[in-house]
Amino acid sequence: MLKVDCVSVNYRHVTALQDVSIQVEEGKIVSVIGSNGAGKTSLLNAVSGAVKYQKGQISFKGRPLMTKPHRIVQEGIVQVPEGRKIFAGLTVEENLIIGTINKAEFPRRSEEIYQLFPVLRERKKQQGGTLSGGEQQMLALGRAMMSGPQLIMLDEPSMGLAPIVVKQVFKFIKKINESGITVLLIEQNARQAMGLSDYTYVLENGRVKMEGESQALMKDEGVQRAYLGVQ
């Protein structure tokens, strides 16, 4: 579905990604793990059009991907940024409206979101900034789904959340995938990410260091020591 082929991203004199290649198969959950500064967010931003890449090619469903963010969303790719980035001064319902491409589809799509996240129905007239961290993450996920994406990219969805809420968020990600949406997951919690995903890429210093089926990669001694806390 998504193919990133030898992509490089530079910020002035700093190289964020160097010849990175990944593939995301339709219907799968693919995770990308790595330490801070490894280039994980830059990878998502290159796909979503938030940053320009200086080398390589990104294609979606066999065609070169558009470079303008709004066109990329229209093609079926949406990103949930790190830190959620909801509109704190707007209500839950208004946040969902902003995520809708075709306003005529708002009633149907919002009902789907409220069924997935019942607490958002209860809070739909409440300002986003007054929600708990977990509820804000649900709202960020819901807003992204309002565009009817085929691929959803999640950047650190567990960041800043209590462990019990993290488990809940990952259950929701699984449900989103089971509904037919492909997932590209950037996550610092490597154990959670690899436990949920089908395939994993390990980024280190802007390069793909390792890749493989998640369950197999979790058994690698180097991955265990570096990312899973195994001594």
Backbone bond lengths (Angstrom), bond angles and torsions (degrees), N, CA, C in turn:
res aa  C-N    CA-C-N  psi(-1)  N-CA   C-N-CA  omega(-1)  CA-C   N-CA-C  phi
1 M - - - 1.465 - - 1.526 111.29 -
2 L 1.345 116.18 -56.46 1.465 122.02 178.02 1.518 108.93 -113.47
3 K 1.326 115.77 132.02 1.464 120.55 177.54 1.516 109.11 -131.10
4 V 1.319 115.84 120.44 1.454 123.05 174.29 1.521 106.34 -106.52
5 D 1.333 116.35 117.58 1.461 120.80 -170.84 1.524 110.93 -119.13
6 C 1.339 115.83 107.45 1.475 123.07 174.38 1.527 112.10 52.06
7 V 1.325 116.39 48.71 1.466 121.28 -177.18 1.525 110.99 -88.59
8 S 1.336 115.10 135.13 1.461 122.22 175.89 1.516 109.42 -123.22
9 V 1.336 116.57 138.04 1.465 122.96 178.16 1.518 108.01 -128.42
10 N 1.330 115.39 127.87 1.460 121.27 178.55 1.523 109.72 -123.56
11 Y 1.334 115.60 137.23 1.464 121.65 172.11 1.524 106.84 -109.19
12 R 1.338 115.12 97.79 1.461 120.48 -173.01 1.529 110.01 54.73
13 H 1.329 117.65 -109.41 1.467 119.04 -176.65 1.534 112.44 -100.50
14 V 1.320 116.46 8.42 1.461 120.38 -178.56 1.522 109.52 -106.61
15 T 1.315 116.66 127.98 1.461 121.30 177.47 1.521 109.17 -92.07
16 A 1.351 116.48 117.82 1.462 121.30 179.65 1.524 111.48 -92.18
17 L 1.343 116.22 -38.93 1.461 122.24 177.54 1.514 108.93 -134.09
18 Q 1.307 116.55 139.54 1.461 120.26 179.21 1.527 109.94 -134.08
19 D 1.328 115.19 108.59 1.473 122.34 176.56 1.534 112.00 53.74
20 V 1.324 115.49 48.39 1.466 120.59 -179.04 1.524 110.22 -86.76
21 S 1.321 115.84 131.05 1.463 121.79 177.17 1.526 108.77 -129.31
22 I 1.333 115.83 126.92 1.465 120.85 173.90 1.520 108.11 -141.15
23 Q 1.330 115.99 160.29 1.453 121.76 174.09 1.520 109.25 -133.32
24 V 1.317 115.56 142.17 1.460 121.84 177.56 1.517 107.62 -122.97
25 E 1.317 116.49 113.39 1.464 120.39 -179.99 1.518 110.48 -80.23
26 E 1.317 115.15 147.01 1.458 121.27 -178.61 1.533 110.65 -60.24
27 G 1.327 115.32 135.12 1.450 121.44 177.20 1.512 115.26 85.04
28 K 1.333 117.44 -3.04 1.457 121.64 -176.38 1.534 111.33 -99.10
29 I 1.333 114.24 166.21 1.466 121.91 166.73 1.518 106.87 -110.90
30 V 1.324 116.05 119.48 1.464 122.13 179.20 1.522 108.02 -115.32
31 S 1.321 116.45 128.40 1.453 120.25 179.64 1.520 110.61 -108.81
32 V 1.330 114.71 150.25 1.464 122.64 174.18 1.515 106.70 -124.88
33 I 1.329 116.63 119.29 1.455 120.87 -179.22 1.518 109.32 -117.24
34 G 1.328 114.64 165.23 1.459 120.30 -179.40 1.507 109.67 159.10
35 S 1.303 116.90 164.83 1.460 121.53 -179.03 1.523 110.38 -73.30
36 N 1.332 116.44 171.59 1.467 120.78 175.14 1.526 109.50 -59.49
37 G 1.322 116.16 135.89 1.457 120.60 179.84 1.509 114.54 83.86
38 A 1.333 117.11 6.53 1.465 120.11 -178.70 1.529 112.72 -75.34
39 G 1.346 116.28 -17.91 1.460 119.88 179.57 1.521 114.29 110.09
40 K 1.327 117.14 10.60 1.458 121.02 -175.03 1.529 112.12 -63.09
41 T 1.335 116.01 -50.55 1.462 119.51 -179.07 1.527 110.99 -67.09
42 S 1.313 117.23 -36.17 1.469 120.14 177.57 1.522 111.26 -61.09
43 L 1.326 116.16 -34.70 1.458 120.34 177.55 1.522 110.44 -62.85
44 L 1.326 117.12 -49.25 1.466 119.94 178.57 1.521 111.25 -63.16
45 N 1.314 116.73 -41.77 1.462 119.92 -178.91 1.524 112.21 -64.70
46 A 1.319 117.01 -31.81 1.467 120.34 176.44 1.524 110.25 -67.64
47 V 1.331 116.63 -40.99 1.467 120.02 179.42 1.519 111.07 -67.24
48 S 1.335 117.15 -41.42 1.471 120.75 -175.59 1.526 113.32 -81.23
49 G 1.339 117.08 -6.73 1.459 120.10 178.83 1.506 113.98 87.82
50 A 1.338 117.11 6.60 1.458 120.47 -179.27 1.526 111.97 -72.89
51 V 1.341 116.94 -26.93 1.463 120.94 173.70 1.525 108.49 -131.98
52 K 1.315 115.83 154.35 1.468 120.57 178.16 1.521 109.42 -88.78
53 Y 1.305 115.92 143.61 1.456 119.52 174.35 1.524 108.33 -106.84
54 Q 1.316 115.17 142.32 1.463 121.08 -171.76 1.529 112.46 -90.73
55 K 1.323 116.64 -14.21 1.453 119.77 -176.12 1.517 109.42 -151.77
56 G 1.330 115.97 150.47 1.455 120.33 175.94 1.516 113.41 96.71
57 Q 1.325 115.91 -169.85 1.465 121.19 -178.25 1.527 109.96 -148.26
58 I 1.314 114.62 144.25 1.461 121.14 175.21 1.520 107.51 -120.67
59 S 1.321 116.17 127.87 1.463 120.38 179.85 1.521 110.07 -126.68
60 F 1.328 114.78 151.69 1.464 121.97 -178.38 1.518 108.61 -132.69
61 K 1.319 115.20 119.59 1.463 121.99 -178.28 1.527 111.30 56.24
62 G 1.332 115.37 39.85 1.456 122.04 174.14 1.508 116.38 85.06
63 R 1.350 117.33 1.78 1.472 120.74 -179.40 1.522 109.85 -123.29
64 P 1.352 117.09 144.70 1.462 119.11 175.95 1.530 110.43 -54.69
65 L 1.308 116.44 135.45 1.450 121.01 -177.15 1.526 111.00 -77.88
66 M 1.330 115.17 141.23 1.461 120.33 175.04 1.529 109.24 -60.16
67 T 1.321 116.41 159.69 1.466 120.00 -176.99 1.526 113.01 -102.66
68 K 1.339 118.45 -16.25 1.459 120.59 -179.31 1.529 109.61 -89.01
69 P 1.346 117.00 131.08 1.458 120.48 -174.79 1.529 115.06 -52.82
70 H 1.337 118.07 -42.75 1.470 118.86 -176.97 1.523 111.60 -68.26
71 R 1.335 116.77 -31.63 1.464 119.91 176.69 1.526 110.98 -71.45
72 I 1.327 116.19 -34.04 1.460 120.73 178.78 1.533 110.04 -66.29
73 V 1.331 116.61 -40.33 1.467 120.46 176.00 1.523 110.29 -62.75
74 Q 1.328 116.68 -41.73 1.460 120.78 178.89 1.523 112.07 -63.71
75 E 1.331 116.25 -29.34 1.462 120.08 178.33 1.525 112.37 -75.52
76 G 1.349 116.69 -16.79 1.456 119.29 175.20 1.512 115.87 118.59
77 I 1.345 117.70 15.18 1.465 121.32 178.55 1.525 108.53 -116.47
78 V 1.325 116.19 129.82 1.460 119.86 178.36 1.518 109.32 -135.02
79 Q 1.333 115.70 146.64 1.462 121.67 -177.01 1.520 110.47 -116.73
80 V 1.335 116.37 134.10 1.462 122.25 169.94 1.523 106.62 -100.65
81 P 1.334 118.11 109.16 1.461 120.07 -171.03 1.523 113.41 -73.23
82 E 1.307 115.07 161.55 1.460 121.59 173.41 1.523 109.55 -58.97
83 G 1.316 116.98 136.61 1.459 120.08 -179.91 1.511 113.54 82.50
84 R 1.314 117.74 6.88 1.472 125.70 172.48 1.525 113.70 74.06
85 K 1.343 117.97 -48.81 1.474 122.48 175.33 1.540 113.18 54.81
86 I 1.329 115.60 41.72 1.462 117.54 173.18 1.528 108.56 -75.37
87 F 1.331 116.98 167.57 1.464 121.66 175.85 1.525 107.48 -89.12
88 A 1.339 115.08 100.46 1.462 120.77 -170.37 1.524 113.33 -62.62
89 G 1.328 117.02 -32.84 1.463 120.47 -177.02 1.519 114.41 -84.02
90 L 1.330 117.10 -5.74 1.460 121.49 178.78 1.527 109.94 -101.64
91 T 1.321 115.90 156.38 1.456 119.90 178.81 1.529 110.80 -72.31
92 V 1.309 114.95 167.42 1.463 120.34 175.46 1.523 109.67 -55.75
93 E 1.309 117.00 -47.34 1.462 120.82 -178.68 1.521 111.68 -62.14
94 E 1.329 117.49 -40.68 1.468 121.03 179.37 1.525 111.05 -66.30
95 N 1.332 117.59 -37.02 1.464 120.70 174.96 1.519 110.84 -60.79
96 L 1.319 117.04 -41.33 1.463 120.81 179.44 1.528 111.16 -67.43
97 I 1.323 116.42 -37.84 1.469 120.32 177.67 1.520 110.26 -59.83
98 I 1.336 117.15 -42.43 1.461 121.56 -179.58 1.527 111.26 -60.90
99 G 1.324 116.76 -32.15 1.458 120.29 -179.53 1.511 114.64 -79.47
100 T 1.326 117.17 -5.06 1.464 121.48 -175.29 1.522 111.22 -89.17
101 I 1.323 117.50 128.59 1.464 121.05 176.69 1.526 110.20 -81.73
102 N 1.314 116.11 -52.15 1.463 122.23 179.08 1.525 108.24 -101.18
103 K 1.342 116.77 105.60 1.458 120.91 -174.18 1.527 112.34 -61.27
104 A 1.316 117.38 -25.78 1.464 119.98 178.87 1.523 111.32 -65.73
105 E 1.335 116.67 -21.47 1.457 120.76 -178.75 1.524 112.52 -90.09
106 F 1.348 116.35 -1.20 1.466 119.07 -175.85 1.525 113.39 -56.60
107 P 1.348 120.05 -48.17 1.474 118.52 -177.75 1.527 113.03 -57.62
108 R 1.330 116.82 -43.93 1.468 120.17 -178.11 1.522 111.28 -69.06
109 R 1.328 116.37 -46.74 1.462 119.00 -176.22 1.535 111.06 -69.51
110 S 1.316 118.02 -39.51 1.465 119.70 179.81 1.522 110.62 -65.32
111 E 1.331 117.46 -35.48 1.466 120.11 177.04 1.528 110.36 -64.01
112 E 1.333 116.95 -37.89 1.468 120.40 176.82 1.530 110.67 -63.26
113 I 1.334 116.23 -39.92 1.463 120.71 179.49 1.525 110.20 -67.42
114 Y 1.325 117.20 -42.21 1.458 120.34 -179.68 1.521 111.86 -66.96
115 Q 1.322 117.09 -29.30 1.460 119.42 176.07 1.527 111.04 -72.51
116 L 1.329 116.01 -36.34 1.464 120.24 178.63 1.524 111.16 -73.31
117 F 1.345 116.05 -40.44 1.463 122.24 -179.31 1.532 109.10 -122.05
118 P 1.322 118.83 80.33 1.476 121.20 -176.19 1.528 113.80 -55.95
119 V 1.328 117.30 -31.25 1.461 119.68 -178.51 1.532 110.91 -63.84
120 L 1.336 117.65 -28.55 1.468 119.95 178.86 1.522 111.30 -68.87
121 R 1.327 117.41 -31.47 1.466 119.77 175.70 1.537 109.75 -63.89
122 E 1.336 114.85 -41.71 1.461 119.69 179.23 1.524 111.75 -65.50
123 R 1.341 116.13 -28.80 1.470 121.17 -174.79 1.532 112.86 -104.84
124 K 1.320 118.60 11.08 1.474 119.27 -167.23 1.527 114.34 -62.35
125 K 1.332 118.36 -22.51 1.462 120.76 176.98 1.526 112.17 -98.75
126 Q 1.328 115.66 7.55 1.462 121.51 -177.70 1.524 109.32 -96.16
127 Q 1.331 116.75 144.01 1.462 120.46 178.57 1.528 110.60 -65.71
128 G 1.343 115.35 140.17 1.450 120.73 -176.83 1.513 113.59 -58.68
129 G 1.334 116.68 -34.05 1.456 120.77 -177.92 1.505 114.21 -68.67
130 T 1.325 117.95 -14.86 1.462 121.34 179.90 1.530 112.32 -92.44
131 L 1.326 117.91 -3.03 1.458 121.49 179.36 1.524 110.62 -77.62
132 S 1.320 115.85 157.71 1.464 120.04 173.52 1.528 109.20 -69.56
133 G 1.336 116.41 168.82 1.458 119.60 -179.88 1.514 112.43 -59.84
134 G 1.327 116.46 -42.24 1.457 120.09 178.89 1.515 112.51 -65.09
135 E 1.325 116.10 -39.96 1.468 120.48 178.47 1.519 111.10 -67.04
136 Q 1.327 116.54 -37.10 1.463 119.64 176.88 1.528 110.82 -64.45
137 Q 1.334 116.93 -37.04 1.466 119.25 177.65 1.519 110.56 -66.92
138 M 1.327 117.22 -38.78 1.465 120.31 174.68 1.524 110.51 -60.91
139 L 1.324 116.63 -41.82 1.459 120.56 179.36 1.526 110.86 -64.85
140 A 1.328 116.93 -40.73 1.464 120.23 177.88 1.524 110.75 -62.37
141 L 1.327 116.65 -42.31 1.460 120.58 176.75 1.518 110.63 -64.33
142 G 1.333 116.16 -45.13 1.458 120.34 -179.65 1.516 112.18 -62.31
143 R 1.327 116.80 -43.34 1.467 120.43 179.40 1.522 110.86 -60.95
144 A 1.333 116.69 -40.26 1.466 120.35 178.82 1.521 111.02 -64.81
145 M 1.313 117.16 -38.83 1.460 121.23 -177.55 1.525 112.68 -72.65
146 M 1.321 117.45 -17.20 1.466 120.72 -178.92 1.525 112.37 -64.75
147 S 1.327 117.85 -20.27 1.469 120.58 179.59 1.527 111.78 -83.13
148 G 1.337 116.67 -3.89 1.459 119.94 -178.29 1.514 113.23 68.66
149 P 1.348 118.10 49.40 1.473 120.56 -174.59 1.519 113.15 -71.97
150 Q 1.324 114.78 155.34 1.460 121.51 169.58 1.530 110.49 -95.92
151 L 1.342 115.31 -26.91 1.461 122.41 178.37 1.518 108.46 -132.96
152 I 1.331 116.67 125.22 1.453 120.52 176.49 1.526 108.53 -114.86
153 M 1.330 116.05 131.53 1.458 122.24 -178.13 1.528 108.52 -110.35
154 L 1.320 116.36 124.29 1.457 121.98 -174.56 1.523 109.79 -114.08
155 D 1.327 115.69 125.38 1.462 121.04 -178.72 1.523 109.77 -107.73
156 E 1.328 116.27 104.97 1.461 123.98 177.50 1.537 113.00 52.90
157 P 1.334 118.76 56.83 1.468 120.11 -177.41 1.517 114.77 -64.74
158 S 1.343 118.41 -17.98 1.462 120.03 -178.36 1.525 112.93 -92.54
159 M 1.330 117.15 -3.47 1.461 120.36 -173.02 1.533 111.80 -60.20
160 G 1.329 115.74 127.91 1.457 121.26 174.40 1.510 115.12 77.75
161 L 1.322 118.09 8.64 1.453 120.56 -176.90 1.525 110.68 -104.63
162 A 1.322 115.75 150.34 1.460 121.42 176.28 1.527 109.53 -66.55
163 P 1.335 117.72 149.73 1.467 120.61 -177.72 1.525 114.55 -51.43
164 I 1.328 117.83 -41.04 1.461 119.64 -178.98 1.524 111.25 -67.03
165 V 1.344 116.44 -32.88 1.464 120.93 178.27 1.523 110.26 -74.00
166 V 1.335 116.46 -35.54 1.464 120.86 177.37 1.526 110.19 -58.09
167 K 1.323 116.61 -45.48 1.468 120.36 178.55 1.518 110.96 -59.06
168 Q 1.324 116.34 -39.82 1.463 120.91 179.68 1.523 110.94 -65.95
169 V 1.327 116.54 -43.29 1.465 120.59 -179.87 1.527 110.77 -62.50
170 F 1.320 117.19 -41.47 1.457 119.48 179.51 1.528 111.73 -67.55
171 K 1.314 117.43 -30.81 1.463 120.30 174.11 1.525 109.95 -64.61
172 F 1.330 116.12 -40.09 1.461 120.07 178.36 1.523 111.31 -65.64
173 I 1.333 116.54 -38.27 1.470 119.95 177.85 1.523 109.79 -61.90
174 K 1.324 116.02 -41.34 1.468 120.34 177.28 1.521 110.82 -61.66
175 K 1.326 117.51 -41.79 1.462 121.38 178.88 1.524 111.06 -64.44
176 I 1.325 116.50 -40.29 1.466 120.88 178.38 1.522 109.61 -60.54
177 N 1.325 116.68 -44.33 1.458 120.70 178.45 1.527 111.19 -64.40
178 E 1.315 116.98 -41.21 1.464 120.58 179.60 1.523 112.18 -65.70
179 S 1.329 116.74 -20.88 1.470 119.99 177.54 1.527 112.25 -78.59
180 G 1.357 116.73 -4.05 1.455 120.79 176.93 1.508 115.35 110.70
181 I 1.323 117.25 4.39 1.463 121.60 -178.63 1.531 109.81 -96.70
182 T 1.321 116.46 127.46 1.461 122.30 176.57 1.531 108.84 -74.27
183 V 1.338 116.81 145.19 1.468 121.01 -174.34 1.528 110.59 -126.28
184 L 1.333 115.55 130.51 1.466 122.58 168.84 1.518 106.31 -112.93
185 L 1.322 116.28 115.39 1.461 122.51 -168.95 1.515 111.64 -114.68
186 I 1.336 115.76 120.30 1.459 122.28 171.95 1.522 106.62 -100.79
187 E 1.329 116.74 124.58 1.466 117.72 -172.51 1.522 110.78 -154.42
188 Q 1.361 114.93 131.88 1.456 119.95 178.24 1.528 111.22 -77.78
189 N 1.321 115.94 -26.68 1.466 120.77 176.92 1.532 107.63 -78.88
190 A 1.323 115.30 85.42 1.461 120.65 -171.44 1.525 112.50 -62.51
191 R 1.321 116.82 -37.39 1.458 119.22 -177.89 1.534 110.99 -64.05
192 Q 1.320 115.77 -44.79 1.464 119.87 178.74 1.525 110.65 -64.52
193 A 1.332 116.20 -44.62 1.459 120.62 -177.28 1.520 111.80 -63.55
194 M 1.321 116.36 -46.92 1.456 120.15 -177.90 1.528 111.73 -70.82
195 G 1.331 115.80 -31.03 1.454 119.38 177.56 1.511 112.58 -68.09
196 L 1.332 116.55 -26.67 1.461 121.39 -178.36 1.525 112.72 -91.45
197 S 1.339 116.48 -32.28 1.461 120.59 -168.47 1.529 113.51 -89.36
198 D 1.318 114.18 163.37 1.466 121.62 177.03 1.530 111.61 -87.26
199 Y 1.330 116.09 -34.82 1.464 121.35 -173.68 1.524 107.80 -142.91
200 T 1.314 116.64 146.12 1.462 121.03 -176.49 1.528 111.31 -133.11
201 Y 1.330 114.45 139.97 1.463 122.23 170.32 1.528 107.93 -113.05
202 V 1.319 116.19 138.72 1.460 121.92 175.84 1.522 108.17 -107.17
203 L 1.331 116.16 117.69 1.460 121.11 178.02 1.520 109.70 -98.42
204 E 1.316 115.64 137.28 1.460 121.18 176.35 1.519 108.77 -143.92
205 N 1.334 116.23 121.07 1.466 121.98 179.69 1.529 111.98 52.36
206 G 1.319 116.07 42.87 1.457 120.81 174.51 1.511 115.73 79.00
207 R 1.318 117.19 9.08 1.464 121.07 179.41 1.528 110.39 -128.11
208 V 1.318 116.58 153.88 1.460 120.63 172.87 1.522 108.03 -77.88
209 K 1.330 115.76 112.92 1.461 120.46 -178.83 1.525 111.35 -86.21
210 M 1.347 115.45 -40.31 1.459 120.73 -178.63 1.519 108.64 -147.21
211 E 1.320 116.03 160.37 1.457 121.33 173.08 1.524 108.44 -156.96
212 G 1.320 115.47 157.90 1.454 119.33 177.50 1.514 111.39 163.96
213 E 1.324 116.58 174.73 1.457 120.83 175.00 1.524 108.78 -59.43
214 S 1.316 115.92 135.62 1.465 120.68 -169.53 1.523 113.23 -57.24
215 Q 1.319 117.41 -46.81 1.459 120.03 -176.65 1.531 111.48 -63.29
216 A 1.328 116.43 -37.33 1.463 120.24 178.24 1.521 110.61 -70.12
217 L 1.336 116.43 -40.77 1.459 120.46 -177.48 1.524 111.43 -67.12
218 M 1.332 117.04 -30.50 1.462 120.48 178.84 1.525 111.90 -64.62
219 K 1.329 116.99 -19.06 1.459 121.10 -179.62 1.533 112.34 -89.76
220 D 1.346 116.50 -7.71 1.465 120.50 179.73 1.528 109.69 -70.35
221 E 1.317 117.23 130.31 1.459 121.25 -175.68 1.524 112.14 -62.41
222 G 1.323 117.06 -38.59 1.458 120.36 179.67 1.518 111.64 -65.26
223 V 1.302 117.25 -41.51 1.465 121.61 177.68 1.521 110.08 -67.00
224 Q 1.317 116.99 -40.93 1.457 120.97 179.03 1.522 111.44 -60.24
225 R 1.311 116.48 -44.54 1.470 120.18 -178.97 1.521 111.89 -69.90
226 A 1.327 116.61 -43.75 1.461 120.29 -172.53 1.524 113.68 -80.52
227 Y 1.343 117.27 -33.39 1.466 119.22 -170.08 1.524 115.39 -125.45
228 L 1.339 117.29 -17.50 1.467 119.05 -175.45 1.521 112.61 -110.43
229 G 1.326 116.91 1.73 1.462 120.06 175.56 1.507 114.52 72.09
230 V 1.328 117.42 22.36 1.465 121.10 179.30 1.527 108.84 -91.46
231 Q 1.313 116.27 126.67 1.481 120.78 -178.49 1.529 110.66 -84.70
